Amino acid sequence: MRGGTVESHTSNLKIINSVFTNNKAVLNGGTLYFMVGTDNLVSGCTFNDNSGPNGSAIRTITIGTILNVLSSNFTNNKATNNGGSIYSAN
């Protein structure tokens, strides 16, 4: 699984006032994985104790993927390779 909770292949995804705890991904982002898309938003969210190889809470990967992260908290998220909480490969 690339994203422990959400794997997105679209634009305009809005994730607001959500809590993500103890999510794990085997391949990439521990909680949210944004493959493509513009106008994606994560706002007012809390990410606790999530894990994954690259970006334990959030990962974006494709050139041109646009993600805005606002007023969100990240606590004790662990990545085994890159990006403790957020990893952008684009």
PLY file of the C-alpha trace (Angstrom):
ply
format ascii 1.0
element vertex 90
property float x
property float y
property float z
element edge 89
property int vertex1
property int vertex2
end_header
0.00 0.00 0.00
1.42 3.39 -0.98
-0.66 5.48 1.43
-1.69 3.98 4.76
-5.08 5.75 4.68
-5.57 7.70 1.42
-3.98 7.37 -2.01
-5.10 10.20 -4.29
-4.93 10.32 -8.10
-7.08 13.43 -8.56
-7.24 17.19 -8.04
-9.24 19.27 -5.57
-9.09 16.75 -2.73
-9.81 18.55 0.55
-9.02 16.89 3.87
-10.16 19.13 6.72
-10.20 18.77 10.53
-9.25 15.10 10.48
-7.13 13.02 12.85
-4.78 10.31 11.58
-3.18 8.03 14.18
-1.08 4.86 13.88
-1.29 4.52 10.11
1.42 2.59 8.30
2.37 2.22 4.64
4.71 -0.40 3.25
5.82 1.49 0.12
5.51 5.27 0.59
3.54 7.84 2.63
2.34 6.54 5.98
-1.03 8.31 5.90
-1.68 10.40 2.76
-0.15 9.75 -0.66
-0.76 12.29 -3.44
0.21 10.80 -6.81
-1.04 13.65 -9.03
-3.33 16.66 -8.93
-3.56 20.35 -8.18
-5.50 22.35 -5.59
-5.20 19.61 -2.97
-5.61 20.81 0.62
-4.87 19.43 4.08
-6.10 21.85 6.75
-6.61 21.64 10.51
-5.48 18.02 10.62
-3.53 16.09 13.24
-1.04 13.35 12.40
0.19 11.19 15.29
2.43 8.11 15.33
2.25 7.36 11.60
5.00 5.54 9.72
6.20 4.79 6.22
9.41 4.65 4.20
9.12 8.15 2.65
7.01 10.77 4.40
5.40 9.17 7.41
2.36 11.46 7.30
2.22 12.91 3.76
3.97 12.18 0.47
3.65 13.82 -2.94
5.46 12.33 -5.89
4.68 13.59 -9.41
5.98 16.85 -10.89
3.13 19.35 -10.88
1.34 17.89 -7.86
0.24 20.81 -5.70
-0.63 20.32 -2.05
-1.25 23.06 0.51
-0.88 22.08 4.17
-2.34 24.62 6.62
-2.71 24.72 10.42
-1.93 21.03 10.91
0.00 19.27 13.67
2.55 16.48 13.29
3.68 14.47 16.32
5.92 11.41 16.55
5.71 10.46 12.86
8.60 8.32 11.62
9.96 7.64 8.15
12.57 4.95 7.61
14.08 6.64 4.52
13.13 10.28 3.78
10.92 12.98 5.27
9.99 12.58 8.93
6.44 13.86 8.40
6.26 15.24 4.83
8.22 14.14 1.78
7.87 15.73 -1.64
9.69 14.03 -4.51
8.76 16.63 -7.11
0 1
1 2
2 3
3 4
4 5
5 6
6 7
7 8
8 9
9 10
10 11
11 12
12 13
13 14
14 15
15 16
16 17
17 18
18 19
19 20
20 21
21 22
22 23
23 24
24 25
25 26
26 27
27 28
28 29
29 30
30 31
31 32
32 33
33 34
34 35
35 36
36 37
37 38
38 39
39 40
40 41
41 42
42 43
43 44
44 45
45 46
46 47
47 48
48 49
49 50
50 51
51 52
52 53
53 54
54 55
55 56
56 57
57 58
58 59
59 60
60 61
61 62
62 63
63 64
64 65
65 66
66 67
67 68
68 69
69 70
70 71
71 72
72 73
73 74
74 75
75 76
76 77
77 78
78 79
79 80
80 81
81 82
82 83
83 84
84 85
85 86
86 87
87 88
88 89
